[in-house]
């Protein structure tokens, strides 16, 4: 009897639900929770990265261990890395893990190795704020970024989006410019023409006449787009050497002001000079040279206990470089280190050499000579195989041939030197016409 009552109750409930559907009553919504597509990402390795960490690359790809992934997620991750503009090539592979419970992936990248520091010019915001904005473009962007069109487009867009509502009239543009010898930087600035330097003036000059300073700086600065940094670089290149030839080794340019010129289109740069004291040359020492220091110091003939003259010092350094080249050190480089005693106004110098490998003479080839004259010329040639190769000897030898008038109607001579690596030998070809 109980079963009959239960069955009748079920039938009544079913009938009531059917009647409610007929009357348009809302049916109860049944929600089925779908399982996330794909399988868990159980691990991923990064290959080929040098400039960027694994964390940076994974963040830029949008992949995290534990995420549910399938083919489309890996495709999207690769697209994000390619579009970042910091990679020349991106390869992404995945396969079931050892337990067959998820995927393991691998990302192989070839980076754009040339990256540049960046700076801002004439933009109406603090540099720190703008640097923060650029860092939000991609997890891969730090204090240096590649100069690819994708990177520059993304960074200028975020700067424009931020600065335009703040009243910046022109678009922000990005250009790679020289910030010094062998030093490039990306410069973000408004897309308007920079004012150029039309005139330079100096205040405070005594040791070097102001007219001489104006002439030297005008030769390199007039017509150059103005930034204070660029002008100070020109001062270091063109004006500082004039003072260092006078022993003024701590000259300063404490004031640089620019105003529009009333006579021509451009800016007048007023530069204050603080010349500083005259330094005497103290002790000079040699470092890093395989040649006897006493010989080099005698050859250089530095003028000790006299006013420092860096024009003469640089000429002496050239002589010492040539001395090394005569002894087979063909790739020698040198630098001058200063140690200034600011209390006594004395400058001690260290001439530091990096001699590089020593080259020896290997062989001589003669062109344009007959069978009678060639043996005579070979006999005159002074270098023997294995001797240290004197870089200036071939030209010296040809000059001697001409001076001794050994050939009638000799019109032209030429020497060619071929350096053989990695044995560090030199082969010489002499041509007679």
Secondary structure, DSSP 8 states (H G I E B T S, - for coil): -HHHHHHHHHHHHHHHHHHHHHTT------------SSEEEEEEEEES-SSS-HHHHHHHHT--TT-EE-HHHHHHHHHHHHHTSSEEEEEEEEEE-TTSSEEEEEEEEEE---EEEEEEES-SS-HHHHHHHHHHH-TT-SSEEE--HHHHHHHHHHHHHHHGGGT--S-EEEEEEEEETTEEEEEEEESS---BEEEEEEES--SS-HHHHHHHHHHHHTT-B--HHHHHHHHHHHTHHHHHTTT-TT-EEEEEEEEE-SSSSSEEEEEEEE-----EEEEEEEES-SS-HHHHHHHHT--TTSB--HHHHHHHHHHHHHHHHHTT-TT-EEEEEEEEETTTTEEEEEEEEE-----EEEEEEEES--TTHHHHHHHH----TTSB--TTHHHHHHHHHHHTT-STT---EEEEEEEETTTTEEEEEEEE-
